[in-house]
């Protein structure tokens, strides 16, 4: 069975000592690891079209909607209650179940996936989207999951790192990330993980997927940058798995490496998958962005952002719950 590998050595410290320390961390600081109330979500105006400006709507964690030059693309649409193979086990979404939102979606030009982990690829979300999306664009190996869930095979295209796709006047590039894959006990790294470059005529967007910090960001910036906006992983980090998830300070550096203008941190505000407080990612990222003179967006969950607007959402909404 083919196994995919990262560009540089990538390991996680999961020995006995680490497991014991994780058990201790699971007991302490529990209250701050998720919001004390269910998070509200802004009303998403699915039929509101702004042809003059790309717009992004973030739904917590890594799911987001991109409308760019008339194309409607949904990324990593995990809208279910729990990122788990068992529906009644695991951490709950801070906003509650969002699956019903997908019933109101218009026809999508594409659904794009970064990798097959449960917090990014959800069977029930895909099943609700299978007839709404004209195309599913995924990294190598992920196709089999979608076919199993009812997506027509001729709608799906799989791609390797550095492969470019011409798609409805957009250029899409499947680019490297530093992570891993697998949905079960015996399929680790049998599918590819990736980041995505979206190149329009007037706007360029970069989505990191899940990734530890590495030299691939500078490579991507050199080949495709600068970017008008980046959506960068920022959350669910820990020293014990620092090779596969960035700390917030690394998130800001990765944004600079790819030559980004505006930073929108993702992979937080959705689920508790690590031991830091749920607001630690955005607070630390804000501090690092300020030090590095990086413009950073902090939209509410479900709030739509016009990429070329001069009035960006930057309220500290998580402090006022």
C-alpha positions in Angstrom: 0.0 0.0 0.0 1.4 3.4 -1.0 2.3 5.7 1.8 2.7 9.5 1.4 5.6 11.4 3.2 6.3 14.9 4.2 9.0 16.9 2.5 11.1 17.0 5.7 11.2 14.7 8.8 8.0 15.0 10.7 7.3 13.2 13.9 5.0 13.4 16.9 6.1 12.8 20.5 3.6 10.1 21.6 5.7 8.0 23.9 4.6 6.9 27.4 5.9 10.1 29.1 3.9 12.2 26.7 0.8 10.1 27.2 1.0 10.5 30.9 1.5 14.3 30.6 -1.6 14.4 28.3 -3.7 12.7 30.9 -2.6 15.3 33.4 -3.4 18.1 31.0 -6.8 16.6 30.3 -7.7 17.1 34.0 -6.4 20.6 34.5 -7.6 23.8 32.8 -10.7 22.1 31.4 -13.1 25.1 31.8 -11.1 27.4 29.5 -10.7 24.9 26.7 -14.2 25.6 25.3 -16.6 28.6 25.5 -18.9 28.7 28.5 -21.9 29.3 26.2 -22.9 28.1 22.7 -21.5 30.4 20.1 -23.9 32.3 17.9 -23.4 32.2 14.2 -24.1 35.2 11.9 -26.8 34.7 9.3 -25.0 33.7 6.1 -26.6 35.4 3.1 -26.0 32.6 0.5 -27.7 34.4 -2.4 -26.1 37.8 -1.8 -23.6 38.2 -4.7 -20.9 40.9 -4.9 -19.3 40.7 -8.3 -16.8 43.4 -7.6 -15.2 41.9 -4.6 -14.2 38.4 -3.5 -15.8 37.5 -0.2 -15.0 34.9 2.4 -17.3 33.4 5.1 -15.7 31.4 7.9 -17.8 28.9 9.8 -15.5 28.0 12.7 -12.5 25.6 12.6 -11.4 25.3 9.0 -14.7 25.4 7.0 -15.1 28.5 4.8 -16.9 29.7 1.7 -15.0 31.6 -1.0 -16.8 33.6 -3.7 -14.2 34.7 -6.2 -14.8 36.2 -9.6 -18.3 34.7 -9.7 -17.2 31.2 -8.6 -18.6 29.7 -5.4 -16.2 27.3 -3.6 -16.6 25.6 -0.2 -13.5 24.4 1.6 -13.3 21.6 4.1 -17.0 21.6 4.8 -17.2 19.8 8.1 -20.6 21.1 9.5 -21.4 18.2 11.7 -21.6 18.2 15.5 -18.6 16.1 16.3 -15.3 15.4 14.3 -15.5 11.7 15.2 -16.0 8.3 13.5 -18.6 7.7 16.3 -21.5 10.3 16.2 -22.0 10.3 20.0 -18.3 10.4 21.1 -15.9 13.3 21.0 -15.8 17.0 21.4 -18.9 19.0 20.4 -18.9 22.0 18.0 -19.0 25.3 19.8 -22.0 26.5 17.7 -23.9 23.2 17.7 -24.7 21.2 14.6 -24.6 23.3 11.4 -25.6 20.6 8.9 -29.0 22.1 8.2 -27.3 25.2 6.8 -26.1 23.2 3.9 -29.7 22.6 2.7 -30.0 26.3 2.0 -26.8 26.5 -0.1 -27.1 27.4 -3.8 -25.4 25.4 -6.5 -21.6 25.4 -5.8 -19.0 25.4 -8.4 -16.7 23.3 -6.3 -16.0 21.7 -2.9 -12.3 21.5 -2.1 -10.7 19.3 0.6 -7.3 19.6 2.2 -7.1 16.1 3.8 -9.2 13.3 5.1 -9.2 13.9 8.9 -12.6 13.9 10.6 -12.5 17.6 11.4 -12.1 18.5 7.7 -13.9 15.7 5.9 -17.3 14.7 7.1 -19.6 12.1 5.5 -22.9 13.7 6.4 -21.7 17.1 5.1 -20.6 15.6 1.9 -23.8 13.7 1.4 -25.8 16.9 1.7 -23.5 18.6 -0.8 -23.1 15.8 -3.4 -25.9 17.2 -5.6 -25.1 20.8 -4.9 -21.5 20.9 -6.1 -20.5 20.6 -9.7 -17.0 19.4 -8.8 -15.1 18.0 -5.9 -11.3 18.8 -5.9 -9.2 16.7 -3.5 -5.7 15.5 -2.9 -4.6 12.0 -4.0 -6.5 9.1 -2.5 -9.4 11.1 -1.0 -11.6 10.3 -4.0 -12.5 6.8 -2.6 -14.2 8.4 0.5 -16.4 10.6 -1.6 -17.5 7.8 -3.9 -18.4 5.7 -0.9 -20.7 8.5 0.3 -22.5 8.9 -3.0 -20.6 11.5 -5.0 -20.5 10.7 -8.7 -17.0 9.6 -9.7 -16.9 11.9 -12.8 -17.4 14.9 -10.5 -14.2 14.2 -8.6 -10.6 15.1 -9.5 -7.5 14.1 -7.4 -4.3 16.0 -7.4 -0.7 15.8 -6.3 1.5 18.5 -4.9 2.5 21.2 -7.3 -0.2 20.1 -9.8 -2.2 23.0 -11.3 -5.8 22.8 -12.4 -7.5 25.2 -14.8 -11.0 25.6 -13.4 -13.6 28.1 -14.8 -11.1 30.9 -15.4 -9.3 30.2 -12.1 -6.0 28.5 -11.6 -5.9 26.2 -8.7 -2.7 24.6 -7.4 -2.4 21.7 -5.0 0.6 22.7 -2.8 2.5 21.0 0.0 1.6 20.9 3.7 3.4 19.3 6.6 0.9 17.0 8.2 -0.5 13.4 7.9 -3.7 11.6 7.0 -5.9 8.7 7.9 -9.4 7.9 9.2 -8.8 4.6 10.9 -6.3 2.3 12.5 -4.8 0.9 9.3 -4.8 3.7 6.7 -2.3 6.2 8.1 -0.8 8.3 5.3 -2.5 6.4 2.5 -4.0 9.6 1.2 -2.3 12.9 0.6 -2.7 16.1 2.6 -2.2 19.5 1.0 -2.7 23.3 1.0 -4.4 25.2 -1.8 -3.6 28.1 -4.0 -6.5 29.9 -5.7 -5.5 32.3 -8.4 -8.1 34.6 -10.0 -7.5 37.4 -12.5 -7.6 40.1 -9.8 -7.3 38.2 -6.5 -5.0 35.5 -5.1 -5.9 33.4 -2.0 -3.9 30.8 -0.1 -5.3 28.2 2.3 -2.8 26.3 4.4 -4.9 23.3 5.3 -3.4 21.6 8.4 0.3 22.0 8.6 3.3 22.3 10.8 5.7 25.1 10.0 8.2 24.3 7.3 10.2 25.5 4.3 7.2 24.8 1.9 5.6 28.1 2.8 8.5 30.1 1.4 8.5 27.8 -1.7 4.8 28.5 -2.2 5.3 32.2 -1.7 8.2 32.2 -4.2 6.2 30.4 -6.9 2.7 31.9 -6.4 2.8 34.9 -4.1 2.0 37.5 -3.1 -1.5 36.7 -1.9 -4.3 39.2 -1.2 -5.5 37.0 1.7 -4.3 33.9 3.5 -6.4 31.5 5.6 -3.8 30.0 7.9 -4.1 27.2 10.4 -4.0 28.6 13.9 -5.2 26.3 16.7 -5.0 22.8 18.2 -1.3 23.0 18.7 1.0 21.5 21.4 4.7 21.0 21.9 4.1 17.3 21.6 2.8 17.6 18.1 4.5 20.8 17.0 5.7 19.3 13.7 2.1 18.9 12.4 0.3 22.0 13.8 1.7 25.5 13.9 1.8 27.7 17.0 0.2 31.1 16.5 3.5 32.9 16.1 4.4 30.4 13.3 1.0 31.1 11.7 2.0 34.7 11.3 5.5 33.8 10.0 4.0 31.4 7.5 1.7 34.2 6.3 4.8 36.3 5.8 6.6 33.5 4.1 3.9 33.0 1.4 3.9 36.9 1.0 0.4 37.4 2.3 -1.3 40.7 2.7 -4.3 40.0 4.9 -4.4 37.1 7.4 -7.5 35.2 8.5 -6.6 32.6 11.1 -8.6 29.4 11.0 -8.6 26.0 12.7 -9.9 27.6 16.0 -13.4 28.6 17.2 -14.9 25.2 16.3 -13.8 22.3 18.4 -11.5 21.5 21.3 -8.8 19.2 20.0 -5.9 20.4 22.1 -5.1 21.5 25.6 -4.8 25.3 25.2 -7.6 27.6 26.0 -10.0 28.1 23.1 -9.1 31.8 22.7 -5.4 31.3 23.0 -4.9 31.0 19.2 -6.5 34.2 18.2 -5.0 36.2 21.2 -1.4 35.0 20.4 -1.9 35.5 16.7 -3.1 39.1 17.2 0.0 39.9 19.3 2.3 38.3 16.7 0.5 40.1 13.9 0.9 43.4 15.6 4.6 42.9 16.2 5.1 42.0 12.5 2.8 44.7 11.1 0.4 42.1 9.6 -3.2 43.0 8.9 -5.4 40.3 10.6 -9.1 39.7 10.3 -11.2 38.4 13.2 -14.7 37.9 11.8 -17.5 36.4 13.8 -18.4 32.9 12.9 -20.6 33.1 9.8 -19.7 36.8 9.1 -18.9 37.6 5.5 -15.8 39.5 4.7 -15.2 41.5 1.5 -11.5 40.9 0.7 -10.9 44.4 -0.8 -13.0 46.3 1.8 -11.3 49.0 3.8 -13.5 48.2 6.8 -12.3 44.8 8.1 -14.0 43.0 11.0 -11.5 43.3 13.9 -13.7 43.3 16.9 -12.7 41.2 19.9 -16.0 39.3 19.8 -14.8 36.3 21.8 -14.0 38.5 24.8 -17.6 39.7 25.0 -19.6 36.5 25.2 
